[in-house]
Amino acid sequence: MSHKTRVVFTVHETDAGQPYMTMEFHDDVPGLPAEPPVFEFVDGSTMEEAEVIAKLMNAKISAYHPLP
């Protein structure tokens, strides 16, 4: 049986002003890392662009399966 967790994508900003996004887990699933995965945007991406991407992902992705 495959476990899954609800997820939320959240945008953050480095001290240098570079946006990045985390995928936060909302359920306990064996084998998940303690820290959320981090997605780095390409250089030149703006916070506004990152927020649009996170909003779309939150609207269209409901869960994550760590195992097939």
C-alpha positions in Angstrom: 0.0 0.0 0.0 1.3 3.4 -0.9 1.1 6.2 1.7 0.5 9.8 0.7 0.6 13.1 2.4 -1.3 16.4 1.7 1.1 19.1 0.5 1.3 22.9 0.4 3.8 24.8 -1.7 5.2 27.9 0.0 7.4 30.6 -1.5 10.4 32.0 0.5 13.2 34.4 -0.3 17.0 34.1 0.3 19.0 36.9 1.9 20.2 37.7 -1.6 16.6 38.1 -2.8 16.3 34.8 -4.8 12.9 33.1 -4.5 12.6 29.4 -3.7 9.7 27.2 -2.9 9.2 24.4 -0.4 6.8 21.5 -0.4 5.5 21.2 3.1 4.0 17.8 4.2 0.8 17.8 6.2 0.6 14.1 7.2 3.0 11.6 8.8 4.3 9.1 6.2 7.1 6.7 7.0 10.3 7.6 5.1 9.6 11.3 4.6 12.5 13.6 5.3 12.3 15.8 8.3 12.9 19.0 6.2 10.6 19.8 3.3 12.0 19.5 -0.3 13.2 22.8 -1.7 12.7 23.9 -5.3 15.1 26.6 -6.6 13.9 29.0 -9.4 16.1 30.0 -12.3 18.2 33.2 -11.9 16.1 36.2 -12.6 12.8 34.8 -11.4 10.8 37.3 -9.4 8.9 36.7 -6.1 5.7 37.5 -8.1 6.4 34.8 -10.6 7.2 32.3 -7.8 3.9 33.2 -6.1 2.0 32.5 -9.3 3.7 29.1 -9.7 3.0 28.2 -6.0 -0.6 29.3 -6.3 -1.1 27.1 -9.4 0.6 24.1 -7.8 -1.5 24.5 -4.6 -4.6 24.6 -6.8 -3.7 21.5 -8.9 -1.6 19.2 -6.6 -3.4 17.7 -3.6 -1.0 15.0 -2.4 2.5 13.5 -2.7 3.3 9.7 -2.8 6.9 9.1 -1.6 6.8 5.5 -2.8 5.3 4.1 -6.0 
